[in-house]
Amino acid sequence: GGCMIIRTAVLFCFAGVMVCAAGCRTNSISEPKQIVLGEVPTLMVPHTAVPPVIDGTLGDEAWKDSAVIPVLFPAWKTVDTGQVAALPTTIRALWDKYYLYISFDCVDGDIYCSGTQKHDDLLYQQDVCEVFIDGTGDGRQFVEIQVNPDGTNLDLMYVFTKEAEYTEEMRLTKEICEKDRWQFIEWNAKDLRTAGKRILLEGKTHGWTVEMEIPFRSLRFDVGGPAWGINFGRHMRRKNEVAYWAPV
């Protein structure tokens, strides 16, 4: 099988991806160092012949051969402070012909999730994992997928009506966000599947997991095209912390 190369770029708040035909080693791990603006971290994501079961349980054989991101970093960090998120998060990634598979393993002894949230509610107001994806890397359209500990999801699309403009810190300008960024929460990723599960150890809450099965056909995914944008994040509301793979 081939491999998908996931790279961070400073397009919006996220990363870039290309697909290659060359083989790649399994268990590829992104180095757990602070990501700095201007750097381009790379993650080699293996193809899988047998997809994981999307049930919130991470014991599937497929995940043993996945690419791994071992830590996330506090949002808004733009310098190499060495600081990592207060609560550990491990992210894994795989793909096949039709889907991108993402899992989150989140340590947290005090989960904040009411159990009453529904599809397309504002899930980020409680604990949530999220992925941002720009399927063509042109910086003009991206989707956001959030999943909470119950497996409930929020999927939405953003479209920019002009070329993105950035501040010196490489954040989108206020004018762009207010006038030329359009959010469509009514958009749904057809055939998207998500699951979440709380983890208990010796009768105590230890954390929670998320699995996502994201259909390429919902993403304007350009196989063999230019950079493909992506970022991974987690909201930890009890800690009042948001953490990402790459700077936002």
GICORWO-V842295 format. One line per field, one symbol per residue. psi: psi as a letter, one per 30 degrees, with the letter a starting at -180 (. if undefined). Layout:
psi = ???
This chain:
psi = lalkjkkklhkbhallklklflllklhkkkkilkkkkflikkjjjkkkfjllkigfkggkeeffgllkjfllkklgkgliffklkekkkkklkllaeflkkkkkjjkjfikjjfgfklkglifffaklklkkkjffgfgfkllkkkklffgklkklkkkkglkkkllfghlkleeeeefgjkkiffkkjkgkklllkkkkkhgkkfallkkkjjkeffghkjkgaakkkklklkkieefhkkklelk.
